[in-house]
Amino acid sequence: MRVIALAVLACLAVAGCGSGSSTDEPTIPPEIASAVDPSPTNPSSGMPIPSEVPGEDFGTVFEPRPDIVRANPTPFESWSRADGNKVAIHFVTGTPECYGADAAVTETDTTVTISLRTGTLPEAADKMCILVAVFGTLEVQLQAPLGHRQVING
């Protein structure tokens, strides 16, 4: 019985050793690769390119707060057309009792680049805040109507 078990183990060991070279790179089928990294990125910033979604109610509405502290660049996931010369950007952040958002806009003839920052509200800087993810929306004022320009993360 031991001889048979050893023979089976030896066969398995030999079968596990491939004849390919050590420089073979694994290939990922395109349909799996797109599921792993579904969003294209902006080559100049490395940030994901957000998608346009219908202008319906999205999560918690945040008012612009340029006074946030410990601010960090935050990519937004999607955007919607809003009234007038505005777009609404949709992102994930913390609870509005402790966290705020602000955005800077750079416009060209072909793009609207929005640099979103999220951080702690000054009045909550010395408080304990719960770590709960909130899907938020911030309306951003544009200088001109959006038209056919592309909205991208800055």
Salt bridges, closest charged atoms under 4 A:
GLU52 OE2 - ARG81 NE 2.93
ASP67 OD1 - ARG65 NE 2.88
GLU107 OE1 - ARG149 NH1 2.98
GLU123 OE1 - ARG65 NH2 3.14
GLU139 OE1 - LYS86 NZ 3.71
